[in-house]
Amino acid sequence: QDKEKLEICKLNDPPSAETVKDMIRYARNVIEEFRRAKHYKYILCLTLTPLVELLEICELSLDKMGAVFEDSNVYMLHMMYQAMGVCLYVQDWEGALSYGQKIIRPYSKHYPSYSLNVASMWLKLGRLYMALKNRTAGVKALKRAIAIMEVAHGKDHPYISEIKKELEDH
């Protein structure tokens, strides 16, 4: 699946091998920069400015990488996941949902059928839909998460009971 995970944009004039290599180097560097930035002490403060800067890093990186990589590329997915996390932290539910919707299809393709990574993304999407008063989409997403988790954890796992209770309460 490496070819799918490193998907390049389908353009009339495809990027050169050197351009792709440079973009991979850029992506790795920006991911490392983002990781370091997340660990700086000032991020732990409850000020929004550093978080806005982190989101900016993600968005600028996604724009730059998007000129070469498809959204299903692992470097793009990593940055989208980080951006989603920042949006969740600052309670930007619409922003988080937007990133999550872009992530779920490639995750479902890259990961095995009963991957907890996919289940976790469906769970996040379900809760976001519910928070945004889209009950129909929320129920559908939560049920997809449950279906995967029942295979991965077993039907009697406390996580599954907790999610089913969430569904009943809404």
N, C-alpha and C positions, 0 to 999 in steps of 0.2 A: 504493500500500500504506500510505499515511500513516494512513488510518482504522484499519487493523489494528494498526499499530505504536503507536497512541495509544489502544488499546482501553480503554474505561471499564467498570467492573463493571455487570453486568446486574442491577439491583435493581428491586423493585416501585416504589420512589420514587427515580428516577435523580438523581444529584447535579446541582446547578444548574451553569450555565455558569461562574458566579463561583467555585464550589467547585472545579471542574476547573481553572480558570485559577490559583487559589491553590495547588492541589496541584502543578501543573506548575512554578510558581515555587519552591515548596518543594523539589521534586525536583531542579531545577537547582542550587539553593543547596546542598543536602546533597551532591550529586555534587561540586561545587566544593570544599566543605569537606573531603570525603573525599580528594580529590586533594591538597589542601594538607597534610592530616594525614599522608598517605603520604610526603610529601617532607620532613617535619620530621626533623632529625638523630636524634632519639631513636628513631625507627622503625628506624633502621639498627642500633641496639643489639640484642643478642640476648635482650633481656628480653621476656617474653610479655605483660606488662601493657599496653603500648601496642597490641599486636596484639589483645588481648582487647577493648580500647576500640574499635578499628577495627571489629571484628566486631559489637560492640554498636551502633555507629552504623548499620551495615548492617541489622541485625535490627530496630532501632527504626524506621528509615526504611521498611523493607519493611512493617512492621505498619501504619504510618501511611498509606503510599501504597496499600497493599492495600485500604483502605476505599473507595478511589475507582477505582484502576486494576486491570485484569486482570493476571495473571502474564505475559501476552504483551506488555504495554506496554513500550516501550523503556526507560523509566525504571526499571521493576521489573527488567527483564533486566540493566540496567547494575549495579544494586545487588546482584543475585544473583551476577553474575559477580565483583564485587569481594569479596563474602562468600566465594565459592568460592576465590578466590585467597588470602585470609587463611587459610581452612581448610587449603589445600594447604601454605602456608608453615609452619603450626604442626603439620603432619602429622595433622590430623583428617580421616582418609580418609572416614569415614562422613558427616561434615558436608559435605565437598567433593562427594561422590557425590550427596547429597541435592539440593544446589544444581544440580549438573550435570544431573541428571535433570529438574529443572524448566525448565532453560534449553534443552535440546536440541530439543524440539518447536517452540517459537516460533522458534528460530534456523533450523530447517529450513523454516519457513514464510516468514520475513522475508528470508532470503538466497537467492541463486540456487542452483540444483540442485548446482552443483559449486563451491560457495564453500569457500575454505580456512578460513573462520571455523567453518563447520559441521564440516569435517574435523578441525580442531583440537579441537573439543569432543568429537567421537566418540573421538579419540585419548586425550584426558584421561579420558573415561569408561571406555574400554577398560583403560587402565592402572590406574585406581582399582578396577575390578571384579577385575582380576588380583591386585592387592595385597590385596584383601579375600577372596581365594580363591573368587571366583565366575567360574571359568574359562569356562563356557558364555557368560555375558553379556559377558565380556571379549573372547572371540574374535569374537563377533558385532559388538561395537562397533568393534574394531580393523579388522575386514574392511570395515565401512562407511567408516571413515576411509581405508583403502587404496583403495577403489573411487572415492572422490572425488578423492584425491590422484593416482591414475593418470591421470585426465582432466585435472586442473589442471597437474600437473608432468610427466606422461609416465611410462610404465611402468618406465623404467630409472633413475628418479631415486634418489639415495642414501637419501633419507628412506624411500622405499617399501621398499627392501632392508632397511633397519634395522628397520622395523616387522615385516616378514615374518620376520626373524631372531628378533625378540622372540617371535613366535607359535610358532616352532619350539622355542625354548628353554623354553617353558612347557608 
